[in-house]
Amino acid sequence: MDFSTLTDVYQELEKTSSRLEMTSIVSEFLKRVPEEELPVILLFIRGRVFPAWSDKELGIGNKLIIRAISAVSGASEATVENRIRDMGDTGLAAESLLVKKAQTTLFREKLTVMKVYENLHRLASLSGKGSQERKISYITELLSFAEPTEARYIVRLILEELRLGVGEGIVKDAIARAFQVDPKLVERAYSISSDLGEVARISKLEGDEGLRKVTLKTCRPIEVMLAQKIGGIEEAIEKFGETAFEIKYDGARIQIHKEDGRIELYTRRLENVTRQFPEIVKSARENIRARSAIVEGELVAIKSKKDRRPRPFQDLSRRIKRKYDIPEMVKNIPVEVNLFDLVFYDGESKIGDEFRDRRKLLEKIITETDIFRLADQIITDNVREAERFYRNALSLGHEGVMAKNLRAPYQPGSRVGYMYKIKPVMETLDLVIIGATWGEGRRAHWLASFLLAVSDPDTGRFLTIGRMGTGFTDEEFKEMTELLRGEITEQVGKEVRLKPKIVVEVAYEEIQRSPTYSSGYALRFPRLVRIRTDKGPEDADTLQRVEEILKGVTT
Ligand code: AMP
């Protein structure tokens, strides 16, 4: 397929923000795509060159792109940079600089989708000495064949800045529509293969029948089963009878895939994080006694191998993001895995099996080590015993417990009520708003992000503890703006300082220590519960209360 056919579709998609219209554009387009090109098209349509689970990445920054555009267009690098600044978009800048060039080129080979894909694929596998130059040559080759509009999109693809808003949901609907297959089967096939290209190809060639046959494969992540909330221990036991209670570890969910000596690690968002955790790869290789398996667990950053108390989530997040100096990270931020499920074993999918049996098999094939462990579990229908387990989990610094239905199968990608999370209800805080920022775009006339503070009765000062911009309806934004407009004491740019007057009740995920705010703490994901018109700043919560809550929850 010519690349220009795809750019026509990109242009059409760019003109609309309607989900329905996008679905119809994509589905009409998919009908025209030859089956062998479907996998590539399904990546490109979402602005990707590799699927999330691939360990390949392009790693092309602005600098290299500027050099490539300069080389092809004949404009100096400074000119390219200026053009990007003026137009606010590297793709459009490339397009405009290549227009002149296009008029003077008489003969040019027509660019195909596969040619673009091949060059980008080759480029991603280059590393080491001289690789930068070779990467540029692959890009310049594409840009010199490209029509100006094609160049716009090639550049955006390379920089991963396509941003057409074509999400996974739209693509799934479009596949079902284009090939007249059951959307539920598309959903299911995707949730266990995580491969839209393959799902599209099967839909086209084999229809519903083929989709039904899609099954798990190692080294392809699955969409994980999700948990729901429940009132408490008693409710869970009422629902499930005998229930498995496990510690709810506070980290990141991880899938470990083993196929002979090969180990791959994926996050809940299907990203490949194998390279970041060599110690887990080694543990998995040595301690999963199976030829092939997919097991699941929670990856947690811990204080040390001896003191296994959890560290803040940010530490784990640093390890997930870091792609270099890995050995140093392994030493500085130790991690452990707490395994809690098994979905594949020696060539067979286990998702239809009951949780009770999956866990038994997991116990059978895992050799526990200090960093590779089974999640602590009790099985009981006794509320008091379960409550003891829960309190103990909290006292060890964990988030809470999970309650699991022993007889339930594994349902990839769904919140089906087979497992529930039980955590302490976070106490809300009444906080004073002492600053805000004017919004952007549609919200330009509203104050849109609010600086929150606790009071410090010892000094009479207000100490900041976070910024809140979510949880508001349009009405509430308006109301807040009206309430606060008269309290503005100073404005610098979009930032305003406010007299401490308005009190809001705020919920949050967690309180963390933080040097960013003057209280020394930060609220994670603060959201508005309501405006406390009944309270004045003197009634706001104090720094001391924040410290008490923190102690109560974390010790
Ligand atoms: P939440 O993210 O609040 O919906 O809670 C569910 C998440 O808790 C899961 O996706 C896992 O990442 C995590 N988790 C921690 N411990 C366990 C466990 N023992 N079983 C299942 N999930 C767990």
Boltz pocket constraint, residues with backbone or C-beta under 6 A from the ligand:
constraints:
  - pocket:
      binder: B
      contacts: [[A, 225], [A, 226], [A, 227], [A, 246], [A, 247], [A, 248], [A, 249], [A, 250], [A, 251], [A, 252], [A, 253], [A, 297], [A, 298], [A, 340], [A, 375], [A, 376], [A, 402], [A, 421]]
      max_distance: 6.0
